[in-house]
């Protein structure tokens, strides 16, 4: 039987015993500054309201545990896990983790609604240390990260609506695919708001490449929202074309494929209707290219007649539009 000392640290069985002695609940049980065995397994337990401040819990296992309202200020939780077990997530609503060391801790899919990580203006507690902490797919609604530094902190697919992360230091945060949990759960209105705030944050910080990623996701959330909910066909079509043709202004390389495709498509039409003499594919490709870029055909090209002439005019208009889009998208991308 452990007594929480260095010589005789607490085990899982000791924690269960102390909970029974506390009336069968962890609420109000104060185990602060006590010693626990390394990598202690406290998974799938109801530890709501427990006090575990100033404790060494290296590699501790809290998978699927209930830690709602727990107080774990200045606790070392390096490599600790708060992951789901058999689809049952860990619940850490309103947990107090101010000053905690969470290096490489894993909170995948955990519910951290209202969790406190922030530092104070006149600190009795520093902000939690979040170096390489894994918050992927977690729920961070109203979690407070003011003053925290996100050094490699993994935030991909996390639900961050309402979280105070915009007053944190996000320069080195790891957003993975830059997709927020709100978009995954089809809460597109909230996803747009989240992406817009992050776009502005990184824009002000001068990190324009990352700001562009969130601009793209903002437009994608808007496109998906229009696709599902909008009755306005013109807005839906415009949004879809923006995505397909040039990736909402962020994918200039996509325009090159469209341009190449149009050139080949029209060249095949000219070739099969026998526009040129001699009627070779290379001549048809040339005719398509000079029509597309409005260069001028040259005296050797036989003048087109009928609907083929009209097709050439249409290709010229299309080429002007595509080349303008390419120029604007390229300049926008490379002059940030």
C-alpha angles and dihedrals in degrees: 000000000000125000100193096257128128090253095046110024125186121268130196090269090054092052090050090049092051090050090053090049089051092061096277096296137091094219108121094004105140115205096156118148091011125131123247131184115263115267091011114189110232095153124146094012130133101239097155113154095009120146115227104157123155092012131141107232102160111176091355116169115229096156112159092354125143110238099160111158091000116154113224102157116169091356119151108236101163111164091357115151128224097170131141124269117205090345093307107125128211112256117214102161113167092356114164110228099157111150092006119144107231102170109164092348114154123225099164111172091348121148107242097166109162094000116161120226099144132119121232128244089241096025124220080159129036121220116275115270108241104179109157090343112163114230096156113152092357126143108241100169109158092352110154117229099159110155095005121138116224103209104175090330108167112230104159113143092359119146103239103163108136094008118134096234098122090078091051128088105264100166094110100030115135109230096171106197090001090240117140124214090244090066092047091053090047094245088140097165091057091041090057090051093049093048092046092053092047091047090054093045094054092041091056089046089055093243094130098165091059091042087055091053091056091044088057092048090048090055091045092052089050092049092050091047092052091047092056105032113017121099091192107102095189092057092046093049093046091050092049093048090049089055098042100043106041110353096255090306095308103089107065091160089062088062090058090060091049091049092049090047093052092047092053093042094054092040090058091051092050091047096051095046092048099239097163138049114250090033102220128146092239091056090048091050090051091050089050093048097049090045090051095051095032091234098145126257104244128232095282095065115095110239111255120234138199121359092349089067089052090048090054090052090050091050090051091053091047091048092051090051095047095045090050090051090048093051095047093045094046094048092045091051099046103037097060 
